[in-house]
Amino acid sequence: MKELFSIDFHDYRDSDKVFKRPSARGIIIEEQKIALVYSKKENYYKFPGGGIKQNEDMKEALIREVREEVGLTVIPESIEEFGSVMRRQKSNNEPDTVFEQENFYFLCRAENSILEQELDDYEKEAEFILRFTDIDEAIKINGDYHSDDKFNEIMIKRDMKVLQLVKEIFRL
């Protein structure tokens, strides 16, 4: 998959161990709107998706994560590669560790029905909901987003850059 861009803070030592957490994220566009996770508590948008489990195929992870986070059922034959973003920075959980996350973005379509979400505790706390929104609105909200949690802020700025690429490519 082609790399869209990378984020590397170089705030770690080369001798640090590396914790890898790849993820799969869905780009679902319907009638000039984009399906995104919205955090009612934090006021930001992110692409639906999340971590790829060990021995799990990227597309399987995409289908599972989109279903859990927003209740949409991805149509498997609609999945197409869009690009990836590599993120590397010092871990905020483990000393002497680099957090490395390659985020794989896929264009896809979803069935018309919306099922109940299956959120993790932190996702419930952030009050995740599905929103089909105007891409400019999502870019503006994410551009204004600031957090004391550096990890969250980097995630939101990453997805904002991907939103800008999607807007440019698809003229949304």
Secondary structure as GFF3:
##gff-version 3
##sequence-region A 1 172
A	DSSP	beta_strand	3	8	.	.	.	ID=ss1
A	DSSP	beta_strand	17	20	.	.	.	ID=ss2
A	DSSP	beta_strand	23	30	.	.	.	ID=ss3
A	DSSP	beta_strand	33	39	.	.	.	ID=ss4
A	DSSP	beta_strand	44	46	.	.	.	ID=ss5
A	DSSP	beta_strand	49	51	.	.	.	ID=ss6
A	DSSP	alpha_helix	58	70	.	.	.	ID=ss7
A	DSSP	beta_strand	72	74	.	.	.	ID=ss8
A	DSSP	three_ten_helix	76	78	.	.	.	ID=ss9
A	DSSP	beta_strand	80	90	.	.	.	ID=ss10
A	DSSP	beta_strand	97	107	.	.	.	ID=ss11
A	DSSP	beta_strand	110	114	.	.	.	ID=ss12
A	DSSP	alpha_helix	121	125	.	.	.	ID=ss13
A	DSSP	beta_strand	128	133	.	.	.	ID=ss14
A	DSSP	alpha_helix	135	144	.	.	.	ID=ss15
A	DSSP	alpha_helix	150	170	.	.	.	ID=ss16
###
